[in-house]
Amino acid sequence: MSYQDRRPGRPSRGKPAPRKDGPRRPPVEDPARRAALDVLYAVRERDAYANLVLPDLLRERRISGRDAALATELAYGTSRAQGLLDDVIAACLDRPLSKVDGKVLDGLRLGAYQLLRTRIPTHAAVGSTVDLVREDVGSHIAGFVNAVLRTVSEKDEAAWVEQLAPDAEKDPIGSFAFHTAHPRWVARSFAEALGDKGAELKAALEADDARPEVHLVARPGEISADELAAITGGEVAPYSPYGVHLPSGSGDLADSEPIREKLAAVQDEGSQLCAIAATKAPLEGSDERWLDLCAGPGGKAALMGALAALQGARVDAVEIAPHRARLIEHAVKDLPVTVHVADGRESGLEPGYDRILVDAPCSGLGALRRRPEARWRRQPSDVSELTKLQAELITAAIGLLRPGGVLTYVVCSPHLAETEGVVGETARRNKLEVLDARELFPGVPRLGDGPYVQLWPHRHGTDAMFCAVLRKP
Ligand SMILES: C[S@@+](CC[C@H](N)C(=O)[O-])C[C@H]1O[C@@H](n2cnc3c(N)ncnc32)[C@H](O)[C@@H]1O
């Protein structure tokens, strides 16, 4: 289908006639789809993060209730499924996708998502999308958008996948990747970490494509997980003693009382478990000086700080980005945590720490559920740059650790290069003892053969966090 094929007003056989091109009608009031489309523009044009743009936009425009839920579903769902939607749209065009104007493509993605992955009726999905694109790009494009979306609507998602996905026998990873809207390289990295190209890979990718639950952490010493669950209507988490899982659709939490009062914060249960592990790794001798070397925005620093307060320890929190350091300051207010804006590779801090957490910058492949557009933005080449930085940060941490001290290395990724690869190599080179991290995750099932811990959404309901614990001789 090309722009020329479908001019506005040209009737299409057997389908509802597109609207006549006439004087511009006032736009239909559709705040949810308008917000979702504006989020897609921001992600594509400004490299914005959907999960940061949308909440601000909903607040600014006072969109709430069902409209907010629909905007969220459409903005995040469309971002998450982008590659799959693009393949379907491309199959309906007679020109490369790269020749389609950016705003028009965002509109087509939004429309195709509604057609393939929601129960919104075809006429509403198509009509509302055509209206939005017409408003932003002009009437001349309406016929084209209408025609492409009508073609998309001729099959459901399963039929499109059947037509376009690689053969499952010949290319199981490519096939699962296509079915679950993941780039192939991401699916391959999951397969390598799991050691599986079959049912478990499928389960991992499916869980990664589902909307995640929101987890809260109850601040130790302030409120128990039971109390927090009772206040919020959530459920006590299965593994973290401080965790609460909220029911889906809990809405904007920033204003809820426990969070405002700093009794609780939003934090994935896997992150909680890793921060707790960093504070519990076995140690002989003093246990008072703790360091969080990559601390922004401060989730783990706050949990470590609360645990440090209970046992008379202190935490230094290092962060290279000043704006993220400010977020840490906010998160650790009233806790025994000192924030330093510095490069962790040369922080200038006094060596001799008893415990150090290196929660290193990483590809984030373990939290793709929470960052809707990330899977399509990340590139394999990002990983090699990151592993260099990760190794440098671990090496700097080793220099700051006292003999007998423990270093916990965490990334939110299952990619072997930034997990076992970087840790194994750096530990060998520096003659560190690798401890069995599984012992620091009591009650957590399916942790494999050790000594490292890799959590997974499909096994544990957490982000895919990796944790290694090393002791300096
Ligand atoms: C994975 S995040 C840490 C998350 C944090 N621990 C939490 O739980 O909220 C990694 C952080 O490291 C910071 N960072 C990147 N390079 C750094 C460096 N060379 N030194 C210190 N921090 C760095 C990033 O800005 C980012 O805030």
Ligand as a Chemical Component Dictionary entry (heavy atoms), coordinates in Angstrom:
data_LIG
# 
_chem_comp.id                   LIG 
_chem_comp.type                 NON-POLYMER 
_chem_comp.pdbx_formal_charge   0 
_chem_comp.three_letter_code    LIG 
# 
loop_
_chem_comp_atom.comp_id 
_chem_comp_atom.atom_id 
_chem_comp_atom.alt_atom_id 
_chem_comp_atom.type_symbol 
_chem_comp_atom.charge 
_chem_comp_atom.model_Cartn_x 
_chem_comp_atom.model_Cartn_y 
_chem_comp_atom.model_Cartn_z 
_chem_comp_atom.pdbx_ordinal 
LIG C1  C1  C 0  21.832 0.329 37.608 1  
LIG S1  S1  S 1  21.878 1.965 38.084 2  
LIG C2  C2  C 0  21.915 1.829 39.840 3  
LIG C3  C3  C 0  20.557 1.646 40.459 4  
LIG C4  C4  C 0  20.564 1.945 41.926 5  
LIG N1  N1  N 0  21.530 1.129 42.634 6  
LIG C5  C5  C 0  19.202 1.748 42.552 7  
LIG O1  O1  O 0  18.913 0.667 43.083 8  
LIG O2  O2  O -1 18.393 2.698 42.523 9  
LIG C6  C6  C 0  23.511 2.447 37.726 10 
LIG C7  C7  C 0  23.839 3.879 38.138 11 
LIG O3  O3  O 0  25.251 4.047 37.956 12 
LIG C8  C8  C 0  25.487 5.367 37.508 13 
LIG N2  N2  N 0  26.837 5.378 36.909 14 
LIG C9  C9  C 0  27.195 5.188 35.619 15 
LIG N3  N3  N 0  28.524 5.257 35.483 16 
LIG C10 C10 C 0  29.018 5.501 36.715 17 
LIG C11 C11 C 0  30.318 5.694 37.208 18 
LIG N4  N4  N 0  31.376 5.639 36.412 19 
LIG N5  N5  N 0  30.473 5.931 38.523 20 
LIG C12 C12 C 0  29.399 6.001 39.352 21 
LIG N6  N6  N 0  28.129 5.831 38.929 22 
LIG C13 C13 C 0  27.944 5.582 37.627 23 
LIG C14 C14 C 0  24.358 5.634 36.555 24 
LIG O4  O4  O 0  24.170 7.028 36.392 25 
LIG C15 C15 C 0  23.183 4.955 37.295 26 
LIG O5  O5  O 0  22.539 5.874 38.130 27 
# 
loop_
_chem_comp_bond.comp_id 
_chem_comp_bond.atom_id_1 
_chem_comp_bond.atom_id_2 
_chem_comp_bond.value_order 
_chem_comp_bond.pdbx_ordinal 
LIG C1  S1  SING 1  
LIG S1  C2  SING 2  
LIG S1  C6  SING 3  
LIG C2  C3  SING 4  
LIG C3  C4  SING 5  
LIG C4  N1  SING 6  
LIG C4  C5  SING 7  
LIG C5  O1  DOUB 8  
LIG C5  O2  SING 9  
LIG C6  C7  SING 10 
LIG C7  O3  SING 11 
LIG C7  C15 SING 12 
LIG O3  C8  SING 13 
LIG C8  N2  SING 14 
LIG C8  C14 SING 15 
LIG N2  C9  SING 16 
LIG N2  C13 SING 17 
LIG C9  N3  DOUB 18 
LIG N3  C10 SING 19 
LIG C10 C11 SING 20 
LIG C10 C13 DOUB 21 
LIG C11 N4  SING 22 
LIG C11 N5  DOUB 23 
LIG N5  C12 SING 24 
LIG C12 N6  DOUB 25 
LIG N6  C13 SING 26 
LIG C14 O4  SING 27 
LIG C14 C15 SING 28 
LIG C15 O5  SING 29 
# 
